Amino acid sequence: MAGNGNSGRPGKPASVHLIRGNPSKKNAKALLDEVLNPPVPAEAPDKPDHLNEEAAQIWDGLIPDLLKLGLVTRLDGHTLAEYCHCLSKVRALDRMMDELNETSANGVRGYFQTSRTGYRSVSEVMQARAMFNSRVDAIGRQFGFSPLARRGLRVEAPQGELFPNEQKQIADKYF
């Protein structure tokens, strides 16, 4: 079966190619240009007006760190807004479950519901929380909000001189 554009290993960032001495023999000028001039520069997107107060606070807390790491651009506003919205809903549903648990006799009314026939199932509040939490996790992975997700991210850290002294002159001659 033939592959498609999504087959195989994900490509390495241009900076990794350059640091390793370009073993794949890609065009070095194109790699260097990609490192020096990213396609979309890191820039804070405008905060959407439709975010509730809690989601806006989440947004304000995330933007400085994402900018510092170069992980957010103006194009990411919608995705980040959805993350903030879903996380605020998860927190609201947690508070709702806590209130339901405090008012129930057995302390689990927020987690479970009992039908007229006596069948117990996960409560609608818990199901909604799980749905919003799965969106938070999926979007959070795109921005590297877990240690495992950060392993695969392309973080553009400032790089020092790639070829110091006479090695730079030699590199300029060939690249």
Beta strands, then each sheet from edge to edge (+ up, - down):
strand 1: 112-114
strand 2: 120-122
sheet 1: 1+ 2-
end
